[in-house]
Amino acid sequence: MDSEAILFTQANKITTGKVTLPSLAAHDVLIRTSYSFISTGTERWALEGLMSWRKGGLQFPLVPGYQKVGYVQQVGKEVTSVAPGQRVFMTRGKIASGASSKSGGHMQYSVESENEVYVLPETVPDEVAAGLVVIQVGWNTADRPSLTSGDVSVVIGDGIIGQLTSQGLRARGAVVYIAGRHKFRLDIAHKHSSDNVINVTRNNLLETIGEEYTDGVDIIVETVCKPADTLSYFQMLRHGGQLVFASYHAKDNLVDLAPAQDKEITCHTTGGFRRTRMLETIKALSRNDFNVEPLITHRIPWRDAPGAYERLIRDKTEESLGIVLDWTSD
């Protein structure tokens, strides 16, 4: 069976085309996608060819992405967790030919093991459910530090991961600042994701935090991959504070840990997704811990995806935050 798909044919080249899906194995599920959600940071790395060295890497041509929502069309003979007609979330998709077999997010039809399929509550809208992996990143990042109600957190980065992390921290009782450089995103953050925002193009972050919290803040979350700024994060934290690294580092991140040791700072790292965390994220969505819909700034028909990737992700000629691809029409 063939499926329409978004394809990265080489570095910084995007098109649509067909890939061939494998036959359904005993534990596989076939879905027809309704919406898929672009993970802008990871997919930018993939588009630029910067993920080729990590864990065996991705090779061109590839189908980017790893998150979508749709309806079950067919199941393998040993599948027991879902049935045809159910609305589900699926991560990647298996590919027999036409693209890297390690890819498979943005496809009209997808085959994957039932371990990568999740039944969704009716209360979670399709467009929100399509972003379950990145929401899980926000949940996981916000869950890492220990905190008590009223602890002060500063999230570095106003992108989708920064905003979801901020929402997760607020749901746990933290007071949250988002620091970023995009007025468009910071305006959204101030309305929906954080208690305060700091535009670092106008304000020195270290000085601003230092003036308000002379003993330092409790938690810093780094989502933007700027190793040179790590020392300033140590300086902003109180003695015994916590630093969470949530960004993807395509190259070595060499950091002097002496300042962290002097202040007895705990460092956490996050990455990827696990089934247990995905299930916890679904529960968090059901509790309304996350307000995802206001973070979706673009809804793109899948046939228009190449142009959207070019202007929103590759060239950044237009501001964006959450980006959803619509597969509901042929």
C-alpha positions in Angstrom: 0.0 0.0 0.0 1.2 3.5 -0.9 0.7 6.7 1.2 1.1 10.3 0.5 3.8 11.8 2.7 5.9 14.9 3.4 9.5 14.3 2.2 12.8 15.8 2.9 14.7 14.7 -0.2 18.0 16.3 0.8 19.2 19.0 3.2 16.8 22.0 3.1 14.7 20.5 0.3 11.0 19.7 1.0 8.4 18.1 -1.2 5.4 15.8 -1.1 5.4 12.3 -2.6 4.5 8.7 -2.1 6.1 6.0 0.1 5.3 2.3 0.3 4.0 0.9 3.6 4.8 -2.6 4.7 2.2 -5.3 5.1 0.4 -5.4 8.4 2.2 -7.6 10.9 0.4 -9.4 13.7 0.8 -6.5 16.2 0.5 -3.6 13.7 -2.1 -1.0 13.4 -3.0 0.9 10.2 -4.5 4.4 10.6 -5.7 7.2 8.3 -4.2 10.4 9.6 -6.5 13.4 10.3 -3.8 15.8 11.7 -0.1 15.7 12.3 1.8 18.1 14.4 5.2 19.6 13.4 7.9 19.4 16.0 9.7 22.5 14.8 13.0 22.1 16.6 13.6 18.4 15.9 12.3 18.7 12.3 14.6 21.7 11.7 17.6 19.6 12.8 16.4 16.8 10.5 15.9 19.2 7.6 19.4 20.7 8.0 20.9 17.2 8.1 22.1 17.7 11.7 20.6 14.5 13.1 22.5 12.1 10.9 25.1 11.3 13.7 22.7 10.6 16.6 21.8 7.0 17.4 22.4 5.8 13.8 20.7 8.9 12.5 18.2 9.7 9.7 19.2 9.4 6.1 17.6 11.3 3.2 15.1 11.0 1.8 13.0 10.9 5.0 9.5 11.5 6.2 9.9 14.0 9.1 7.9 14.0 12.3 6.7 11.6 14.9 3.2 12.5 16.0 -0.3 12.3 14.5 -3.9 11.6 15.2 -6.2 9.5 13.1 -8.7 6.7 12.8 -7.9 3.0 12.9 -8.5 1.3 9.5 -7.2 -2.2 10.1 -5.4 -4.1 12.8 -3.1 -7.1 12.9 -4.5 -10.5 14.0 -3.0 -10.2 17.5 -3.8 -6.6 18.3 -6.1 -6.3 21.3 -5.6 -2.7 22.5 -7.5 -0.9 19.6 -10.1 -1.7 17.0 -11.1 -0.3 13.6 -13.0 3.0 13.8 -11.3 4.2 17.0 -9.6 7.6 17.1 -6.0 7.2 18.2 -2.7 8.9 18.4 0.3 7.3 16.7 4.0 8.2 16.8 6.1 7.2 13.8 5.2 4.9 10.9 6.9 2.0 9.2 8.1 2.5 5.6 9.0 -0.3 3.2 10.4 1.9 0.5 10.6 5.5 -0.7 12.2 7.0 2.4 14.3 6.1 5.5 12.7 3.3 7.4 13.5 5.2 10.7 11.2 8.1 9.8 7.5 8.2 9.2 5.6 11.0 10.9 3.8 13.1 8.4 1.9 10.5 6.2 -1.7 10.1 5.1 -1.7 6.5 6.1 0.6 4.9 8.7 1.4 1.4 9.9 3.1 1.0 13.3 3.2 -1.4 16.2 0.3 -1.1 18.7 2.9 -0.1 21.3 3.2 3.2 19.5 -0.6 3.7 19.4 -2.7 5.4 22.1 -6.4 5.6 22.6 -7.5 9.2 23.2 -10.2 10.6 25.5 -13.1 12.3 23.7 -12.4 15.6 25.5 -9.0 16.1 23.8 -9.5 17.7 20.3 -7.8 16.2 17.2 -5.4 19.1 16.6 -4.3 19.1 20.3 -4.0 15.3 20.4 -1.8 15.4 17.3 0.9 17.1 19.3 1.1 14.5 22.1 4.8 13.9 21.8 5.8 17.5 22.2 3.2 17.9 24.9 4.9 15.0 26.6 8.2 16.8 26.3 6.7 19.7 28.2 5.2 17.4 30.8 8.4 15.5 31.3 10.5 18.6 31.5 8.1 20.2 34.0 8.0 17.0 36.1 11.8 16.6 36.5 12.6 19.2 39.2 11.2 18.8 42.7 9.2 21.9 43.7 6.8 23.2 46.2 4.0 25.7 45.5 5.3 29.2 44.9 8.8 28.1 43.8 10.1 30.5 41.1 11.1 29.0 37.7 12.6 30.7 34.7 12.1 29.0 31.3 14.7 30.0 28.7 13.0 30.0 25.3 9.5 31.1 24.1 9.0 28.2 21.6 6.5 25.4 21.9 8.6 23.4 24.3 9.2 26.4 26.5 5.6 27.3 26.6 4.4 23.7 27.3 7.0 23.3 30.0 5.8 26.6 31.6 2.3 25.4 31.6 3.4 22.1 33.2 5.3 24.0 35.9 2.4 26.3 36.6 0.1 23.2 36.9 2.5 22.0 39.7 2.2 25.4 41.5 5.4 27.2 40.3 5.6 30.9 39.5 6.9 30.9 36.0 8.9 33.4 33.9 9.4 32.8 30.2 12.5 34.5 28.7 12.6 34.9 24.9 13.3 37.2 22.0 10.1 37.0 20.0 7.3 39.5 20.8 4.8 37.4 18.9 5.5 34.4 21.1 5.9 36.3 24.3 2.5 37.8 23.9 1.0 34.3 23.6 3.1 33.2 26.6 1.8 36.1 28.7 -1.8 35.2 28.0 -1.6 31.4 28.2 1.6 30.0 29.5 3.4 32.0 32.1 3.0 34.5 35.0 5.7 36.9 33.6 7.7 37.3 30.4 11.1 38.8 29.8 12.1 40.0 26.3 15.8 39.5 26.3 16.3 41.8 23.3 15.3 44.6 25.6 16.4 43.4 29.0 19.5 41.7 30.4 18.1 38.5 31.8 20.8 38.0 34.4 20.4 41.5 35.7 16.6 41.4 35.6 16.4 38.2 37.6 19.2 39.3 40.0 17.4 42.5 40.8 14.1 40.8 41.7 15.6 37.6 43.3 18.8 38.5 45.1 19.3 35.0 46.4 18.5 33.4 43.0 15.5 31.5 41.7 14.6 27.9 42.3 14.5 26.4 38.8 15.9 27.2 35.4 14.8 25.3 32.3 16.9 25.7 29.2 15.1 24.9 25.9 17.2 26.8 23.3 20.6 25.0 23.1 23.0 27.9 23.9 25.8 26.2 25.9 27.7 29.6 26.2 24.8 30.9 28.4 25.0 28.0 30.9 27.2 29.9 33.3 24.6 32.6 33.6 22.0 30.0 34.5 24.2 28.8 37.4 24.5 32.5 38.5 20.7 33.0 38.4 20.0 29.9 40.6 19.9 30.0 44.3 22.1 27.7 46.4 20.7 24.2 45.9 18.7 25.2 42.8 17.9 23.0 39.8 18.7 23.3 36.1 16.8 21.3 33.5 18.4 20.9 30.1 15.5 20.3 27.6 17.0 21.3 24.3 18.5 19.1 21.6 22.3 19.4 21.3 23.5 18.6 17.8 27.1 19.1 18.9 29.2 18.8 22.0 28.0 20.8 25.0 31.1 21.4 27.1 30.2 23.2 30.4 32.3 24.0 33.4 30.5 22.4 36.3 32.6 24.0 39.0 30.1 26.9 39.5 27.3 24.3 39.8 29.2 22.3 42.4 30.0 25.5 44.4 26.2 26.1 44.7 25.2 22.5 44.9 23.0 22.8 41.9 21.1 19.7 40.6 21.1 19.2 36.8 18.4 17.3 35.0 18.3 16.2 31.3 15.4 15.2 29.2 15.0 13.6 25.8 12.6 11.4 23.8 9.4 9.9 24.9 8.3 6.8 26.8 4.9 5.1 26.9 4.5 5.6 30.6 5.1 9.3 30.2 2.8 9.5 27.2 0.0 8.0 29.3 0.7 10.4 32.1 0.5 13.3 29.6 -2.9 12.1 28.3 -4.1 12.2 31.9 -2.7 15.7 32.3 -4.5 16.9 29.2 -7.7 15.4 30.6 -7.1 17.5 33.8 -6.6 20.6 31.7 -3.1 21.0 32.9 -2.1 22.2 29.4 -3.9 24.8 27.2 -2.5 23.8 23.8 -5.1 25.3 21.3 -4.0 28.9 21.8 -0.4 27.8 21.0 -1.4 26.5 17.5 -0.8 29.5 15.2 -0.9 27.7 11.8 -3.1 25.0 10.4 -1.8 24.0 7.0 -3.3 21.7 4.3 -0.8 18.9 3.8 -0.3 19.6 0.1 0.9 23.1 1.2 3.4 21.8 3.6 6.6 22.4 1.5 5.9 26.1 1.4 5.1 26.2 5.0 8.3 24.4 6.0 10.3 26.9 3.8 8.8 30.1 5.3 8.1 28.9 8.9 11.0 26.6 9.7 13.8 26.9 7.1 13.8 30.6 6.3 11.7 31.9 9.3 10.2 34.7 7.2 7.0 34.4 9.2 6.4 34.1 13.0 4.9 30.8 14.2 4.5 28.6 17.3 2.4 25.4 17.0 2.0 24.1 13.4 -0.5 21.5 12.5 -0.9 19.7 9.1 -4.4 18.9 8.0 -4.8 15.5 6.2 -8.6 15.5 6.2 -8.9 16.2 2.5 -7.4 14.3 -0.4 
